[in-house]
């Protein structure tokens, strides 16, 4: 999403709708829930990453699936915002960037952190949305961690983590520049503040973020496609350990079991020889 500027300075000369004014309880709750969504996903990723270092646990697979699902839902909402913005630009190339009402609502709630910086709420919204997406990609990396062999889903997910990680750094820089008092957001998507506010900056930033998210979403789609095709290999990595131990005992019997079996076979052979001797006599 591309933030909108405000008449008294702000983000980068986009002009357009005000995000100021009275902040409703709906705005505040939306901001809290959205940030809570991101925090919960990252906490789950951290727990799964740590637990995956040990033995298989029943909840690991389901937790990873939940993280992936939340990441997909978040990115669908995130990407549609960029699609809408790009569509609005096509119809109105010289107008200020447009935001959906729900994005403006959450941004107003987040902007309460520092009301003197009108663009800060929108930058925090961008940052949060991108880190929800990144957590979803990490969920795919974690769920494929126990699978044997080279999985295409894991390869695509890792590619997405690298790309989205770099994109996330861009949003950290943009957010920090505004939070620290810059007159406009400074980052690659604003050409480090070199582009003057106006239609040129709006155009560059709208399409820069649209293309970045288009590529990221395509990578996520490829990772999900291969994850579905490779689901058996992924699930096999989460088989309960007792079942795996039983299989190992069948394929590779313990030394005591081999000894007992050999002793029983010797007893049977001895019994057969005794019967043969009796029959001959």
N, C-alpha and C positions, 0 to 999 in steps of 0.2 A: 504494500500500500504506500501511496505517496502522500506525505503530509501536506496540508494546506497552510499557506502563510496568512498572517493576520495584518491588518492595516498598520499596526504599530511596530512592524519589524518582523521578528519571528523567524520562520524557518528558511525561506529561500526565495521569497518573492512570488509565491504561487498565487497570492490573493485569494479570493473566494470566500467560502462560508466561514463564519465565526465559530470557534469552538468554545468561546468564552460564555459568560452568562451564568445563570443559576445552575448548579450541579444537583441533579435529582438523586433520590435514594436509589433509583434504578441504575443510574450511571455508576454510582459508587459500588453497588452490589455486582454489577457486570464486570467492573475492573477487578474486584476482589476475587470473583469466581474464575476469571480468565487467568489471573496470575496464579491462583491456587491450582488450576488445571496444569499449568506448566511445572510448578513446583512438585506436584504429585507425580507427574510423569518422570521427572528427573530423579526423584527419590526412588521410584520403582526401578529405573534403569540402574541406579547405583547398587540397589539391593540385589538385583538379578545378576549383575556383573560380579559381585562379590560371591554370591551363592554358587555361581557356575564354576567357581574354582574348586569346589568340593564335590561330594557325592550327589547323585541325582535326588532331587526332592520333588514331590508330587505337584507343588504349586508353581514351579519354575516355568513350565511350558505355558500354563494358562496366564500367568502374569505377563510373560513376554507377548502373548497374543493380545492381551488387553492394551499394553503399551503401543503396539503396532496399530491397533484399531483406533485408539485415541489420536495417534499421530496422523492417520489417514483422514479422519474426520476434520481435524484441525487444518490440514493442508488443503482439503477441498474448500473449506470456508476461506482460507487465506488466498488461494489461487483465484477463486471466483471474484474476489475483490479486485485483483489485478486485471482480470478480464473485463470487468465492468468499467474500471478506470480507462483501460485502453479503448474500449468501445466509446466511452464518453469523449475521449480525446479525438477519435476519428470524426465524430459528429461536431465537435466544438474545439478545433485545434488551438484557438487563441483564447480560450476561456480558462479560468483557474481549474486546478485539479478537483475532481469531485469525489466525495467519499459517501459510502452508504450510511444511512442513519444509525445502524447498530455500531458501526466502527466509530463514528463520531461520539456516540454515547459512551462507549468504553473508554475512548481517549479522554473525554471530559472527566470521567472518574479517575483515570490515572493521572491527569494533570493536576489533581489536588495536592500531589507531592510538592509542587512549587508553582502556585498560581501566577507568579511573576514571569514565568517562561511558557507562553501559550503553546509552543510547539512540542514541549517536553512530553506531554501525555501521548501524543501521536507517535513519537519516536519510541516510547516505552512499549506501546501497542505493537509496533513493527518488530521490535526486539523480542517480545514475548512470543508472537506468532511464529517467528523463525526458529526459536528454540523449542517450541512444541514440535515443529516439523523435524528438527534435528533429533529430538528424543525418539520419535517414531522410527527414523532410520536406524538409530542405535538399537532399537528393539529387534529389528531384523538381524542385525549383526549378532546380537546375543542369542536369539532363538536358534540360529544356525551354528552356534559355537560347538555344540557336542556332536554334530553330524560328521561322519567320516567322508573323506574325499573332498574334492574341490567343487563347491556348489556355486552355480551362477548367481543365485539369489544373494549369497554372501558377497560375491564380487561386486555386484551392482550396488548393494547397500553400502559397502565400504566406499565406493566411488561417490555415492550421494553424501556420505558423512564428510568426506573431504571437501566437496564442493559447498555443501551447506554450512560447514564449519567456517570456510572463508567468507561466505556471505554473512554469517552470523557476526564475524569480526567487524565487517563493514557496518553492521547495525549497532554494534557496541561503540564504535568510533563516532557514528552519527549522534547517538544518544548522549555520550559523554560530552561531545562538543557543545550541545545545547545545554546540558546540565551545568557545565562549567562557565556558561555565560556568553558563548559565541553568538554573534548577531544572526547567524544562519548555521544550519547543520553542515559540518565539514566531513566529507568522505568522497569515495570514488563516484558515487551516484550524484554528487553535486559538483564534481570536478574540483573538489577541495576548496569550494567557495569561489572559484574563479569565474563561474558563469553568473552574470547579473540576474537578479530576480526578474521574472517575466515569462513569456511564452516559451522562450528557448530553454530555460531551466525546467519548466514544467514538462516539456516534450522529452528532454533528455532523461529526466528522472522517472517519468511514467514508463517509458519504453525500456530503460535499463532494468528496472525491477520486474517488469513484465517478462522480459527475455530470461532473466536469471531464474525466476520462478517457473517459467515454462520448461526450462531444461531440468531443473530440480524435480519438478512433478513427473516429467517423462522418465527420469532415472528411478523415482519411487515406483512408478507403474511397472517398469521392467523388473525391479526387484520383487514386487508382489507377484507378478506373473510367474517368475521362476520359482518363487517360494511355494506357490500352489502346485507347480509341476513336481517339485522336489519334496513335497510334504511327507512322503513316506520315510525318506532318508532322515528328515529332520525329526520326525516323531520317534524313529528307532533309537535316536540318541537319548531319548528320555524314558526308555524302558526301565521298569523297576529293577533295581540291582539284584534282588533275590531270584527273579526269573533268569537274569543273565548268569547268576551263580549256578543255578540248577542246570542250565544248558552247558556250562563249562564242566560240571561234574559228569555229565553224560559223555561229552566229547573227550574229556581228560580225567578219567577216574583217579581218585586218590590212591596212593600206594597201598594203604590198608585194604581198600576195596579190591584191588588187583590181587593181593595176597590171599584174601578170603576166597575169591573166585577160583584161583588156582588150586587151593586146598580142597574145595568142594569137587572140582573136576578130578583130582587125584583119587578121592574117596570113591567116586562113581566108577572110575576105571578099575580100582581094586575090587570092588564088589562084582563087576562084570567078570573079571578073571576068576574069582572064586566060584561063580556059578558055572563057568566053562569047565573048571576042574572037576566039579561035582558031577556034571553031566557025563564026562568022559569015564569017570570011575563007575 
